[in-house]
Amino acid sequence: MAARRLDVQVRSHYRPLPLRAVIRRALRAAADHEGLPDGSSVGVLVCDDDTIRDFNRRFAGEDHATDVLSFPAGGDGELGDIILSLDHLRSQAEAAGHSLDVEAATLAVHGFLHLLGFDHAGKREELVMFGKTAEIVDGLGLPG
């Protein structure tokens, strides 16, 4: 079965952004895993802690930087937007002892699942969401 095509638009102030291909690949794998129809789209912004903190303050009412934010769109195949903090990606990858690629893929998929309505507020939901994330990211075969 051919992989479903997801339109992924990655924007960043960082040039070049070597994570662009990994983020696209991870999100397309997640779309395929979840059976999304062709023609769905998602936007991704890779930014720094100051920028994501501003988004978090304005839209979630929390005045701190975070690793990932998701903003569902809900309409005509447009899933919404994911914001990733490269500062958090770097520090979390180092703390976890794995590559920046693995961290970027993990957080992109995490944000994507939020766009699809998954959450991790309760223990059962957390097990489902984190299990799906691990399955998708592990399937990418990224170097550790």
N, CA, C and O atoms as CSV, one atom per row, in Angstrom:
chain,resi,resn,atom,element,x,y,z
A,1,MET,N,N,0.843,-1.175,0.000
A,1,MET,CA,C,0.000,0.000,0.000
A,1,MET,C,C,0.893,1.245,0.000
A,1,MET,O,O,1.821,1.343,0.804
A,2,ALA,N,N,0.625,2.160,-0.867
A,2,ALA,CA,C,1.403,3.398,-0.954
A,2,ALA,C,C,1.081,4.307,0.226
A,2,ALA,O,O,-0.049,4.343,0.713
A,3,ALA,N,N,2.095,5.036,0.672
A,3,ALA,CA,C,1.889,5.961,1.790
A,3,ALA,C,C,0.965,7.092,1.348
A,3,ALA,O,O,1.039,7.568,0.215
A,4,ARG,N,N,0.103,7.507,2.253
A,4,ARG,CA,C,-0.770,8.644,1.972
A,4,ARG,C,C,0.067,9.909,1.956
A,4,ARG,O,O,1.063,10.013,2.673
A,5,ARG,N,N,-0.330,10.849,1.155
A,5,ARG,CA,C,0.413,12.088,1.018
A,5,ARG,C,C,-0.175,13.158,1.924
A,5,ARG,O,O,-1.365,13.463,1.844
A,6,LEU,N,N,0.637,13.708,2.759
A,6,LEU,CA,C,0.268,14.808,3.639
A,6,LEU,C,C,1.092,16.010,3.209
A,6,LEU,O,O,2.313,15.913,3.088
A,7,ASP,N,N,0.442,17.137,2.978
A,7,ASP,CA,C,1.153,18.363,2.657
A,7,ASP,C,C,1.669,18.960,3.965
A,7,ASP,O,O,0.884,19.304,4.849
A,8,VAL,N,N,2.972,19.078,4.081
A,8,VAL,CA,C,3.606,19.605,5.290
A,8,VAL,C,C,4.389,20.856,4.911
A,8,VAL,O,O,5.329,20.794,4.118
A,9,GLN,N,N,4.000,21.979,5.477
A,9,GLN,CA,C,4.705,23.248,5.257
A,9,GLN,C,C,5.507,23.567,6.517
A,9,GLN,O,O,4.933,23.841,7.571
A,10,VAL,N,N,6.839,23.529,6.406
A,10,VAL,CA,C,7.717,23.814,7.546
A,10,VAL,C,C,8.326,25.194,7.355
A,10,VAL,O,O,8.962,25.475,6.339
A,11,ARG,N,N,8.121,26.049,8.350
A,11,ARG,CA,C,8.706,27.392,8.344
A,11,ARG,C,C,9.669,27.509,9.522
A,11,ARG,O,O,9.479,26.886,10.567
A,12,SER,N,N,10.694,28.313,9.332
A,12,SER,CA,C,11.669,28.502,10.396
A,12,SER,C,C,12.507,29.736,10.124
A,12,SER,O,O,12.679,30.143,8.975
A,13,HIS,N,N,13.023,30.325,11.182
A,13,HIS,CA,C,13.965,31.423,11.062
A,13,HIS,C,C,15.382,30.886,10.914
A,13,HIS,O,O,16.303,31.632,10.581
A,14,TYR,N,N,15.555,29.586,11.162
A,14,TYR,CA,C,16.868,28.960,11.094
A,14,TYR,C,C,17.159,28.563,9.653
A,14,TYR,O,O,16.345,27.900,9.010
A,15,ARG,N,N,18.319,28.969,9.147
A,15,ARG,CA,C,18.733,28.624,7.793
A,15,ARG,C,C,20.144,28.064,7.835
A,15,ARG,O,O,21.033,28.728,8.369
A,16,PRO,N,N,20.386,26.913,7.316
A,16,PRO,CA,C,19.358,25.953,6.887
A,16,PRO,C,C,18.768,25.254,8.103
A,16,PRO,O,O,19.336,25.303,9.194
A,17,LEU,N,N,17.647,24.615,7.912
A,17,LEU,CA,C,17.028,23.826,8.971
A,17,LEU,C,C,17.165,22.352,8.583
A,17,LEU,O,O,16.362,21.839,7.803
A,18,PRO,N,N,18.166,21.678,9.118
A,18,PRO,CA,C,18.384,20.285,8.738
A,18,PRO,C,C,17.255,19.348,9.185
A,18,PRO,O,O,17.158,18.226,8.688
A,19,LEU,N,N,16.422,19.783,10.094
A,19,LEU,CA,C,15.330,18.935,10.601
A,19,LEU,C,C,14.112,18.923,9.688
A,19,LEU,O,O,13.190,18.137,9.904
A,20,ARG,N,N,14.092,19.768,8.685
A,20,ARG,CA,C,12.929,19.893,7.801
A,20,ARG,C,C,12.506,18.533,7.229
A,20,ARG,O,O,11.328,18.182,7.280
A,21,ALA,N,N,13.452,17.776,6.690
A,21,ALA,CA,C,13.131,16.478,6.074
A,21,ALA,C,C,12.639,15.472,7.114
A,21,ALA,O,O,11.711,14.707,6.848
A,22,VAL,N,N,13.253,15.471,8.289
A,22,VAL,CA,C,12.845,14.547,9.350
A,22,VAL,C,C,11.430,14.858,9.825
A,22,VAL,O,O,10.630,13.947,10.039
A,23,ILE,N,N,11.123,16.132,9.990
A,23,ILE,CA,C,9.785,16.541,10.432
A,23,ILE,C,C,8.747,16.123,9.395
A,23,ILE,O,O,7.710,15.561,9.745
A,24,ARG,N,N,9.021,16.394,8.126
A,24,ARG,CA,C,8.079,15.990,7.065
A,24,ARG,C,C,7.871,14.477,7.056
A,24,ARG,O,O,6.741,13.992,6.989
A,25,ARG,N,N,8.965,13.751,7.124
A,25,ARG,CA,C,8.886,12.283,7.092
A,25,ARG,C,C,8.081,11.745,8.274
A,25,ARG,O,O,7.248,10.852,8.111
A,26,ALA,N,N,8.335,12.292,9.462
A,26,ALA,CA,C,7.630,11.846,10.665
A,26,ALA,C,C,6.136,12.135,10.570
A,26,ALA,O,O,5.313,11.288,10.917
A,27,LEU,N,N,5.788,13.325,10.101
A,27,LEU,CA,C,4.375,13.695,10.012
A,27,LEU,C,C,3.653,12.889,8.938
A,27,LEU,O,O,2.491,12.522,9.114
A,28,ARG,N,N,4.325,12.615,7.842
A,28,ARG,CA,C,3.702,11.789,6.800
A,28,ARG,C,C,3.520,10.352,7.285
A,28,ARG,O,O,2.527,9.706,6.949
A,29,ALA,N,N,4.465,9.852,8.068
A,29,ALA,CA,C,4.319,8.513,8.650
A,29,ALA,C,C,3.150,8.485,9.632
A,29,ALA,O,O,2.408,7.505,9.692
A,30,ALA,N,N,2.989,9.551,10.395
A,30,ALA,CA,C,1.878,9.638,11.354
A,30,ALA,C,C,0.539,9.686,10.617
A,30,ALA,O,O,-0.426,9.044,11.030
A,31,ALA,N,N,0.486,10.445,9.532
A,31,ALA,CA,C,-0.748,10.532,8.745
A,31,ALA,C,C,-1.105,9.168,8.165
A,31,ALA,O,O,-2.271,8.774,8.158
A,32,ASP,N,N,-0.100,8.458,7.680
A,32,ASP,CA,C,-0.321,7.126,7.138
A,32,ASP,C,C,-0.789,6.168,8.242
A,32,ASP,O,O,-1.728,5.394,8.055
A,33,HIS,N,N,-0.123,6.239,9.378
A,33,HIS,CA,C,-0.464,5.391,10.531
A,33,HIS,C,C,-1.916,5.592,10.957
A,33,HIS,O,O,-2.606,4.639,11.319
A,34,GLU,N,N,-2.366,6.834,10.910
A,34,GLU,CA,C,-3.710,7.169,11.365
A,34,GLU,C,C,-4.751,7.142,10.248
A,34,GLU,O,O,-5.924,7.432,10.483
A,35,GLY,N,N,-4.325,6.796,9.038
A,35,GLY,CA,C,-5.266,6.635,7.935
A,35,GLY,C,C,-5.890,7.918,7.422
A,35,GLY,O,O,-7.040,7.917,6.985
A,36,LEU,N,N,-5.145,9.013,7.470
A,36,LEU,CA,C,-5.681,10.277,6.959
A,36,LEU,C,C,-5.784,10.233,5.437
A,36,LEU,O,O,-4.958,9.606,4.773
A,37,PRO,N,N,-6.784,10.888,4.893
A,37,PRO,CA,C,-6.941,10.895,3.431
A,37,PRO,C,C,-5.885,11.771,2.754
A,37,PRO,O,O,-5.345,12.702,3.351
A,38,ASP,N,N,-5.610,11.443,1.494
A,38,ASP,CA,C,-4.722,12.294,0.696
A,38,ASP,C,C,-5.265,13.715,0.705
A,38,ASP,O,O,-6.472,13.943,0.777
A,39,GLY,N,N,-4.342,14.657,0.630
A,39,GLY,CA,C,-4.758,16.051,0.537
A,39,GLY,C,C,-4.868,16.766,1.867
A,39,GLY,O,O,-5.152,17.964,1.890
A,40,SER,N,N,-4.655,16.080,2.969
A,40,SER,CA,C,-4.642,16.747,4.269
A,40,SER,C,C,-3.378,17.599,4.358
A,40,SER,O,O,-2.393,17.333,3.668
A,41,SER,N,N,-3.410,18.618,5.206
A,41,SER,CA,C,-2.242,19.487,5.331
A,41,SER,C,C,-2.029,19.914,6.779
A,41,SER,O,O,-2.953,19.955,7.592
A,42,VAL,N,N,-0.778,20.228,7.059
A,42,VAL,CA,C,-0.387,20.698,8.383
A,42,VAL,C,C,0.750,21.703,8.216
A,42,VAL,O,O,1.591,21.562,7.329
A,43,GLY,N,N,0.764,22.714,9.075
A,43,GLY,CA,C,1.848,23.692,9.082
A,43,GLY,C,C,2.708,23.487,10.316
A,43,GLY,O,O,2.209,23.127,11.383
A,44,VAL,N,N,4.005,23.719,10.162
A,44,VAL,CA,C,4.938,23.581,11.279
A,44,VAL,C,C,5.814,24.827,11.323
A,44,VAL,O,O,6.334,25.274,10.301
A,45,LEU,N,N,5.967,25.376,12.517
A,45,LEU,CA,C,6.894,26.478,12.742
A,45,LEU,C,C,7.951,25.989,13.722
A,45,LEU,O,O,7.626,25.528,14.817
A,46,VAL,N,N,9.210,26.089,13.329
A,46,VAL,CA,C,10.323,25.776,14.224
A,46,VAL,C,C,10.908,27.105,14.664
A,46,VAL,O,O,11.353,27.908,13.844
A,47,CYS,N,N,10.898,27.328,15.989
A,47,CYS,CA,C,11.297,28.631,16.517
A,47,CYS,C,C,12.164,28.459,17.759
A,47,CYS,O,O,12.587,27.350,18.087
A,48,ASP,N,N,12.420,29.559,18.438
A,48,ASP,CA,C,13.200,29.524,19.675
A,48,ASP,C,C,12.266,29.588,20.888
A,48,ASP,O,O,11.050,29.724,20.747
A,49,ASP,N,N,12.855,29.489,22.071
A,49,ASP,CA,C,12.061,29.500,23.304
A,49,ASP,C,C,11.289,30.806,23.492
A,49,ASP,O,O,10.153,30.784,23.967
A,50,ASP,N,N,11.886,31.945,23.128
A,50,ASP,CA,C,11.185,33.220,23.300
A,50,ASP,C,C,9.915,33.274,22.464
A,50,ASP,O,O,8.881,33.760,22.924
A,51,THR,N,N,9.992,32.776,21.240
A,51,THR,CA,C,8.829,32.808,20.347
A,51,THR,C,C,7.735,31.870,20.820
A,51,THR,O,O,6.561,32.241,20.836
A,52,ILE,N,N,8.113,30.646,21.209
A,52,ILE,CA,C,7.084,29.700,21.646
A,52,ILE,C,C,6.479,30.152,22.980
A,52,ILE,O,O,5.304,29.902,23.253
A,53,ARG,N,N,7.285,30.812,23.799
A,53,ARG,CA,C,6.762,31.357,25.058
A,53,ARG,C,C,5.683,32.400,24.771
A,53,ARG,O,O,4.651,32.438,25.440
A,54,ASP,N,N,5.929,33.236,23.780
A,54,ASP,CA,C,4.950,34.252,23.407
A,54,ASP,C,C,3.651,33.596,22.932
A,54,ASP,O,O,2.570,34.017,23.343
A,55,PHE,N,N,3.734,32.577,22.077
A,55,PHE,CA,C,2.536,31.859,21.634
A,55,PHE,C,C,1.822,31.210,22.817
A,55,PHE,O,O,0.595,31.265,22.911
A,56,ASN,N,N,2.582,30.601,23.712
A,56,ASN,CA,C,2.003,29.932,24.873
A,56,ASN,C,C,1.272,30.934,25.775
A,56,ASN,O,O,0.196,30.642,26.296
A,57,ARG,N,N,1.864,32.105,25.949
A,57,ARG,CA,C,1.254,33.150,26.782
A,57,ARG,C,C,-0.026,33.684,26.133
A,57,ARG,O,O,-1.051,33.835,26.798
A,58,ARG,N,N,0.044,33.968,24.834
A,58,ARG,CA,C,-1.101,34.563,24.143
A,58,ARG,C,C,-2.266,33.599,23.945
A,58,ARG,O,O,-3.425,34.002,24.040
A,59,PHE,N,N,-1.968,32.331,23.671
A,59,PHE,CA,C,-3.048,31.421,23.289
A,59,PHE,C,C,-3.402,30.364,24.328
A,59,PHE,O,O,-4.491,29.791,24.287
A,60,ALA,N,N,-2.481,30.103,25.265
A,60,ALA,CA,C,-2.777,29.100,26.294
A,60,ALA,C,C,-2.789,29.712,27.690
A,60,ALA,O,O,-3.113,29.031,28.662
A,61,GLY,N,N,-2.437,30.999,27.796
A,61,GLY,CA,C,-2.449,31.659,29.092
A,61,GLY,C,C,-1.358,31.195,30.033
A,61,GLY,O,O,-1.461,31.383,31.245
A,62,GLU,N,N,-0.303,30.584,29.484
A,62,GLU,CA,C,0.807,30.095,30.314
A,62,GLU,C,C,2.074,30.831,29.917
A,62,GLU,O,O,2.464,30.826,28.750
A,63,ASP,N,N,2.710,31.459,30.882
A,63,ASP,CA,C,3.860,32.315,30.607
A,63,ASP,C,C,5.178,31.565,30.796
A,63,ASP,O,O,5.949,31.853,31.712
A,64,HIS,N,N,5.419,30.601,29.912
A,64,HIS,CA,C,6.687,29.874,29.913
A,64,HIS,C,C,6.898,29.239,28.540
A,64,HIS,O,O,5.957,29.004,27.782
A,65,ALA,N,N,8.158,28.975,28.255
A,65,ALA,CA,C,8.481,28.261,27.017
A,65,ALA,C,C,8.110,26.795,27.204
A,65,ALA,O,O,8.121,26.276,28.320
A,66,THR,N,N,7.784,26.143,26.107
A,66,THR,CA,C,7.459,24.724,26.125
A,66,THR,C,C,8.073,24.088,24.884
A,66,THR,O,O,8.639,24.787,24.043
A,67,ASP,N,N,7.965,22.776,24.766
A,67,ASP,CA,C,8.587,22.104,23.630
A,67,ASP,C,C,7.726,22.106,22.374
A,67,ASP,O,O,8.247,22.264,21.270
A,68,VAL,N,N,6.409,21.933,22.527
A,68,VAL,CA,C,5.529,21.839,21.365
A,68,VAL,C,C,4.157,22.409,21.710
A,68,VAL,O,O,3.650,22.222,22.816
A,69,LEU,N,N,3.571,23.101,20.749
A,69,LEU,CA,C,2.194,23.590,20.845
A,69,LEU,C,C,1.465,23.146,19.584
A,69,LEU,O,O,2.063,23.053,18.512
A,70,SER,N,N,0.180,22.874,19.717
A,70,SER,CA,C,-0.646,22.492,18.571
A,70,SER,C,C,-1.889,23.360,18.523
A,70,SER,O,O,-2.513,23.637,19.548
A,71,PHE,N,N,-2.237,23.782,17.324
A,71,PHE,CA,C,-3.409,24.620,17.112
A,71,PHE,C,C,-4.264,23.998,16.007
A,71,PHE,O,O,-3.983,24.192,14.825
A,72,PRO,N,N,-5.308,23.249,16.386
A,72,PRO,CA,C,-6.159,22.611,15.373
A,72,PRO,C,C,-6.888,23.635,14.507
A,72,PRO,O,O,-7.285,24.697,14.985
A,73,ALA,N,N,-7.057,23.303,13.231
A,73,ALA,CA,C,-7.771,24.182,12.305
A,73,ALA,C,C,-9.174,23.646,12.051
A,73,ALA,O,O,-10.156,24.380,12.160
A,74,GLY,N,N,-9.261,22.380,11.717
A,74,GLY,CA,C,-10.556,21.734,11.511
A,74,GLY,C,C,-11.333,22.236,10.325
A,74,GLY,O,O,-12.334,22.933,10.489
A,75,GLY,N,N,-10.893,21.897,9.134
A,75,GLY,CA,C,-11.681,22.257,7.977
A,75,GLY,C,C,-11.014,21.907,6.672
A,75,GLY,O,O,-9.850,22.245,6.457
A,76,ASP,N,N,-11.733,21.238,5.801
A,76,ASP,CA,C,-11.285,20.921,4.440
A,76,ASP,C,C,-9.896,20.285,4.392
A,76,ASP,O,O,-9.089,20.636,3.532
A,77,GLY,N,N,-9.614,19.371,5.289
A,77,GLY,CA,C,-8.334,18.676,5.281
A,77,GLY,C,C,-7.199,19.425,5.937
A,77,GLY,O,O,-6.111,18.877,6.115
A,78,GLU,N,N,-7.440,20.682,6.302
A,78,GLU,CA,C,-6.402,21.450,6.993
A,78,GLU,C,C,-6.466,21.092,8.467
A,78,GLU,O,O,-7.436,21.404,9.157
A,79,LEU,N,N,-5.411,20.428,8.939
A,79,LEU,CA,C,-5.410,19.919,10.307
A,79,LEU,C,C,-5.060,20.988,11.336
A,79,LEU,O,O,-5.585,20.975,12.449
A,80,GLY,N,N,-4.179,21.912,10.969
A,80,GLY,CA,C,-3.776,22.963,11.894
A,80,GLY,C,C,-2.282,23.181,11.853
A,80,GLY,O,O,-1.613,22.843,10.877
A,81,ASP,N,N,-1.767,23.753,12.934
A,81,ASP,CA,C,-0.357,24.116,13.006
A,81,ASP,C,C,0.296,23.543,14.254
A,81,ASP,O,O,-0.322,23.412,15.310
A,82,ILE,N,N,1.562,23.210,14.091
A,82,ILE,CA,C,2.397,22.706,15.182
A,82,ILE,C,C,3.566,23.673,15.322
A,82,ILE,O,O,4.178,24.061,14.327
A,83,ILE,N,N,3.875,24.059,16.550
A,83,ILE,CA,C,5.021,24.925,16.813
A,83,ILE,C,C,6.007,24.135,17.667
A,83,ILE,O,O,5.642,23.576,18.702
A,84,LEU,N,N,7.251,24.096,17.224
A,84,LEU,CA,C,8.313,23.379,17.932
A,84,LEU,C,C,9.400,24.358,18.340
A,84,LEU,O,O,9.786,25.223,17.553
A,85,SER,N,N,9.897,24.230,19.566
A,85,SER,CA,C,11.014,25.051,20.023
A,85,SER,C,C,12.312,24.287,19.795
A,85,SER,O,O,12.538,23.240,20.401
A,86,LEU,N,N,13.162,24.814,18.920
A,86,LEU,CA,C,14.454,24.176,18.671
A,86,LEU,C,C,15.313,24.177,19.930
A,86,LEU,O,O,16.086,23.245,20.149
A,87,ASP,N,N,15.187,25.211,20.760
A,87,ASP,CA,C,15.922,25.246,22.032
A,87,ASP,C,C,15.545,24.044,22.900
A,87,ASP,O,O,16.416,23.365,23.444
A,88,HIS,N,N,14.239,23.787,23.025
A,88,HIS,CA,C,13.772,22.637,23.814
A,88,HIS,C,C,14.167,21.319,23.158
A,88,HIS,O,O,14.568,20.378,23.844
A,89,LEU,N,N,14.056,21.247,21.839
A,89,LEU,CA,C,14.443,20.019,21.135
A,89,LEU,C,C,15.886,19.659,21.463
A,89,LEU,O,O,16.190,18.509,21.779
A,90,ARG,N,N,16.759,20.636,21.386
A,90,ARG,CA,C,18.185,20.382,21.644
A,90,ARG,C,C,18.429,19.920,23.078
A,90,ARG,O,O,19.121,18.927,23.301
A,91,SER,N,N,17.868,20.633,24.043
A,91,SER,CA,C,18.129,20.273,25.444
A,91,SER,C,C,17.486,18.941,25.815
A,91,SER,O,O,18.071,18.166,26.572
A,92,GLN,N,N,16.295,18.665,25.296
A,92,GLN,CA,C,15.618,17.403,25.614
A,92,GLN,C,C,16.304,16.216,24.941
A,92,GLN,O,O,16.371,15.133,25.522
A,93,ALA,N,N,16.810,16.406,23.727
A,93,ALA,CA,C,17.542,15.329,23.054
A,93,ALA,C,C,18.794,14.982,23.842
A,93,ALA,O,O,19.109,13.809,24.041
A,94,GLU,N,N,19.507,16.016,24.290
A,94,GLU,CA,C,20.718,15.791,25.066
A,94,GLU,C,C,20.392,15.091,26.387
A,94,GLU,O,O,21.077,14.144,26.774
A,95,ALA,N,N,19.350,15.556,27.077
A,95,ALA,CA,C,18.973,14.948,28.364
A,95,ALA,C,C,18.536,13.490,28.195
A,95,ALA,O,O,18.801,12.655,29.060
A,96,ALA,N,N,17.865,13.190,27.078
A,96,ALA,CA,C,17.374,11.830,26.840
A,96,ALA,C,C,18.468,10.932,26.258
A,96,ALA,O,O,18.320,9.710,26.237
A,97,GLY,N,N,19.555,11.529,25.791
A,97,GLY,CA,C,20.650,10.748,25.217
A,97,GLY,C,C,20.346,10.195,23.836
A,97,GLY,O,O,20.860,9.146,23.449
A,98,HIS,N,N,19.506,10.908,23.096
A,98,HIS,CA,C,19.278,10.481,21.714
A,98,HIS,C,C,19.472,11.671,20.765
A,98,HIS,O,O,19.712,12.799,21.193
A,99,SER,N,N,19.362,11.383,19.481
A,99,SER,CA,C,19.654,12.396,18.465
A,99,SER,C,C,18.589,13.490,18.407
A,99,SER,O,O,17.460,13.319,18.866
A,100,LEU,N,N,18.988,14.606,17.833
A,100,LEU,CA,C,18.064,15.713,17.600
A,100,LEU,C,C,16.971,15.275,16.625
A,100,LEU,O,O,15.826,15.711,16.746
A,101,ASP,N,N,17.312,14.418,15.660
A,101,ASP,CA,C,16.315,13.894,14.721
A,101,ASP,C,C,15.211,13.128,15.437
A,101,ASP,O,O,14.031,13.312,15.139
A,102,VAL,N,N,15.592,12.268,16.381
A,102,VAL,CA,C,14.600,11.491,17.135
A,102,VAL,C,C,13.703,12.417,17.951
A,102,VAL,O,O,12.489,12.223,18.005
A,103,GLU,N,N,14.297,13.409,18.577
A,103,GLU,CA,C,13.510,14.353,19.393
A,103,GLU,C,C,12.557,15.160,18.519
A,103,GLU,O,O,11.394,15.347,18.876
A,104,ALA,N,N,13.042,15.638,17.378
A,104,ALA,CA,C,12.190,16.414,16.473
A,104,ALA,C,C,11.030,15.569,15.959
A,104,ALA,O,O,9.890,16.032,15.917
A,105,ALA,N,N,11.321,14.337,15.570
A,105,ALA,CA,C,10.263,13.439,15.077
A,105,ALA,C,C,9.251,13.155,16.176
A,105,ALA,O,O,8.044,13.168,15.931
A,106,THR,N,N,9.733,12.902,17.378
A,106,THR,CA,C,8.850,12.583,18.506
A,106,THR,C,C,7.908,13.742,18.815
A,106,THR,O,O,6.705,13.535,18.975
A,107,LEU,N,N,8.436,14.943,18.898
A,107,LEU,CA,C,7.592,16.089,19.243
A,107,LEU,C,C,6.688,16.507,18.096
A,107,LEU,O,O,5.573,16.975,18.328
A,108,ALA,N,N,7.150,16.345,16.865
A,108,ALA,CA,C,6.279,16.638,15.723
A,108,ALA,C,C,5.089,15.677,15.712
A,108,ALA,O,O,3.949,16.100,15.521
A,109,VAL,N,N,5.351,14.399,15.914
A,109,VAL,CA,C,4.265,13.407,15.950
A,109,VAL,C,C,3.346,13.666,17.134
A,109,VAL,O,O,2.126,13.558,17.008
A,110,HIS,N,N,3.914,14.004,18.276
A,110,HIS,CA,C,3.124,14.322,19.466
A,110,HIS,C,C,2.155,15.467,19.158
A,110,HIS,O,O,0.961,15.370,19.439
A,111,GLY,N,N,2.679,16.546,18.582
A,111,GLY,CA,C,1.836,17.678,18.225
A,111,GLY,C,C,0.786,17.308,17.192
A,111,GLY,O,O,-0.349,17.780,17.262
A,112,PHE,N,N,1.153,16.471,16.237
A,112,PHE,CA,C,0.236,16.017,15.196
A,112,PHE,C,C,-0.926,15.228,15.806
A,112,PHE,O,O,-2.082,15.423,15.430
A,113,LEU,N,N,-0.615,14.348,16.737
A,113,LEU,CA,C,-1.683,13.565,17.382
A,113,LEU,C,C,-2.633,14.474,18.162
A,113,LEU,O,O,-3.834,14.209,18.224
A,114,HIS,N,N,-2.105,15.537,18.754
A,114,HIS,CA,C,-2.986,16.516,19.402
A,114,HIS,C,C,-3.945,17.128,18.380
A,114,HIS,O,O,-5.125,17.321,18.672
A,115,LEU,N,N,-3.438,17.435,17.176
A,115,LEU,CA,C,-4.306,17.991,16.136
A,115,LEU,C,C,-5.433,17.035,15.771
A,115,LEU,O,O,-6.515,17.468,15.372
A,116,LEU,N,N,-5.183,15.740,15.905
A,116,LEU,CA,C,-6.192,14.726,15.593
A,116,LEU,C,C,-7.132,14.459,16.759
A,116,LEU,O,O,-8.041,13.635,16.651
A,117,GLY,N,N,-6.917,15.154,17.880
A,117,GLY,CA,C,-7.816,15.018,19.021
A,117,GLY,C,C,-7.316,14.133,20.145
A,117,GLY,O,O,-8.019,13.935,21.136
A,118,PHE,N,N,-6.109,13.595,20.006
A,118,PHE,CA,C,-5.556,12.778,21.085
A,118,PHE,C,C,-5.049,13.688,22.190
A,118,PHE,O,O,-4.639,14.822,21.942
A,119,ASP,N,N,-5.084,13.171,23.420
A,119,ASP,CA,C,-4.618,13.933,24.565
A,119,ASP,C,C,-3.955,12.978,25.540
A,119,ASP,O,O,-3.989,11.762,25.350
A,120,HIS,N,N,-3.355,13.530,26.582
A,120,HIS,CA,C,-2.704,12.703,27.589
A,120,HIS,C,C,-3.015,13.212,28.990
A,120,HIS,O,O,-2.177,13.169,29.890
A,121,ALA,N,N,-4.254,13.697,29.150
A,121,ALA,CA,C,-4.677,14.217,30.455
A,121,ALA,C,C,-4.840,13.099,31.472
A,121,ALA,O,O,-4.518,13.283,32.646
A,122,GLY,N,N,-5.330,11.953,31.044
A,122,GLY,CA,C,-5.502,10.810,31.933
A,122,GLY,C,C,-4.503,9.720,31.609
A,122,GLY,O,O,-3.893,9.728,30.540
A,123,LYS,N,N,-4.334,8.783,32.527
A,123,LYS,CA,C,-3.348,7.715,32.362
A,123,LYS,C,C,-3.639,6.868,31.121
A,123,LYS,O,O,-2.719,6.533,30.375
A,124,ARG,N,N,-4.899,6.520,30.893
A,124,ARG,CA,C,-5.260,5.695,29.737
A,124,ARG,C,C,-4.965,6.436,28.435
A,124,ARG,O,O,-4.401,5.861,27.504
A,125,GLU,N,N,-5.350,7.722,28.370
A,125,GLU,CA,C,-5.094,8.519,27.175
A,125,GLU,C,C,-3.595,8.687,26.937
A,125,GLU,O,O,-3.127,8.663,25.799
A,126,GLU,N,N,-2.852,8.858,28.033
A,126,GLU,CA,C,-1.402,8.995,27.931
A,126,GLU,C,C,-0.772,7.735,27.339
A,126,GLU,O,O,0.104,7.822,26.479
A,127,LEU,N,N,-1.214,6.576,27.795
A,127,LEU,CA,C,-0.679,5.319,27.271
A,127,LEU,C,C,-0.953,5.179,25.774
A,127,LEU,O,O,-0.083,4.748,25.017
A,128,VAL,N,N,-2.156,5.542,25.354
A,128,VAL,CA,C,-2.516,5.450,23.933
A,128,VAL,C,C,-1.665,6.427,23.115
A,128,VAL,O,O,-1.050,6.042,22.120
A,129,MET,N,N,-1.636,7.685,23.542
A,129,MET,CA,C,-0.945,8.707,22.761
A,129,MET,C,C,0.560,8.454,22.696
A,129,MET,O,O,1.157,8.530,21.623
A,130,PHE,N,N,1.168,8.157,23.832
A,130,PHE,CA,C,2.603,7.926,23.844
A,130,PHE,C,C,2.958,6.627,23.129
A,130,PHE,O,O,4.021,6.526,22.518
A,131,GLY,N,N,2.071,5.629,23.203
A,131,GLY,CA,C,2.282,4.381,22.475
A,131,GLY,C,C,2.270,4.600,20.976
A,131,GLY,O,O,3.126,4.078,20.262
A,132,LYS,N,N,1.299,5.373,20.491
A,132,LYS,CA,C,1.224,5.695,19.062
A,132,LYS,C,C,2.475,6.465,18.628
A,132,LYS,O,O,3.063,6.172,17.587
A,133,THR,N,N,2.871,7.444,19.429
A,133,THR,CA,C,4.050,8.237,19.101
A,133,THR,C,C,5.279,7.347,18.968
A,133,THR,O,O,6.020,7.449,17.990
A,134,ALA,N,N,5.495,6.482,19.942
A,134,ALA,CA,C,6.659,5.596,19.913
A,134,ALA,C,C,6.619,4.659,18.709
A,134,ALA,O,O,7.641,4.448,18.056
A,135,GLU,N,N,5.462,4.104,18.413
A,135,GLU,CA,C,5.332,3.193,17.277
A,135,GLU,C,C,5.674,3.891,15.956
A,135,GLU,O,O,6.381,3.334,15.116
A,136,ILE,N,N,5.175,5.090,15.787
A,136,ILE,CA,C,5.421,5.852,14.552
A,136,ILE,C,C,6.897,6.221,14.441
A,136,ILE,O,O,7.513,6.007,13.397
A,137,VAL,N,N,7.465,6.775,15.508
A,137,VAL,CA,C,8.850,7.224,15.475
A,137,VAL,C,C,9.796,6.027,15.336
A,137,VAL,O,O,10.766,6.096,14.581
A,138,ASP,N,N,9.530,4.947,16.044
A,138,ASP,CA,C,10.373,3.758,15.929
A,138,ASP,C,C,10.369,3.219,14.500
A,138,ASP,O,O,11.378,2.702,14.021
A,139,GLY,N,N,9.237,3.341,13.831
A,139,GLY,CA,C,9.105,2.859,12.462
A,139,GLY,C,C,9.912,3.664,11.448
A,139,GLY,O,O,10.099,3.224,10.313
A,140,LEU,N,N,10.383,4.829,11.846
A,140,LEU,CA,C,11.183,5.668,10.943
A,140,LEU,C,C,12.623,5.174,10.824
A,140,LEU,O,O,13.313,5.483,9.853
A,141,GLY,N,N,13.072,4.405,11.819
A,141,GLY,CA,C,14.443,3.885,11.791
A,141,GLY,C,C,15.517,4.956,11.859
A,141,GLY,O,O,16.575,4.831,11.242
A,142,LEU,N,N,15.238,6.000,12.606
A,142,LEU,CA,C,16.217,7.106,12.723
A,142,LEU,C,C,17.407,6.674,13.566
A,142,LEU,O,O,17.258,5.894,14.506
A,143,PRO,N,N,18.594,7.184,13.227
A,143,PRO,CA,C,19.756,6.884,14.073
A,143,PRO,C,C,19.558,7.516,15.443
A,143,PRO,O,O,19.137,8.667,15.557
A,144,GLY,N,N,19.867,6.748,16.477
A,144,GLY,CA,C,19.645,7.139,17.865
A,144,GLY,C,C,20.331,8.349,18.282
A,144,GLY,O,O,20.208,8.763,19.435
